[in-house]
């Protein structure tokens, strides 16, 4: 709906009398109109392919398996970070003795 609105706005701008008076404005509005029509066409293709719906990521994950692996690695790293951060917080709360400081440094 948003890209349809952008196409409508660009079409309305093209019919503006200022476009007839100012060639540079006409050129700019024409470029804008072309871009909005391309964007609308691209969005329509996505909708037709079902990528705009939930599950569209499955299509991309099969096309880009390395991206899927990177997401999994990031999730694993994030879990590791959270686990280690909680350990650090636990050691920071304890009394600062030699073994605690060594583990905290580690």
HUBEL-V75012 format. One line per field, one symbol per residue. burial: b if it has 16 or more other ideal C-beta (glycine too) atoms within 10 Angstrom, else e. A space follows every 50 residues. Layout:
burial=???
This chain:
burial=eebeebbeebeebeeeeebeeeeeebeebeeebeebeeebeebeeeeeee eeeeeeeeeeeeeeeeeeeeeeeeeeeeeeeeeeeeeeeebeeeeeeeee eeeeee
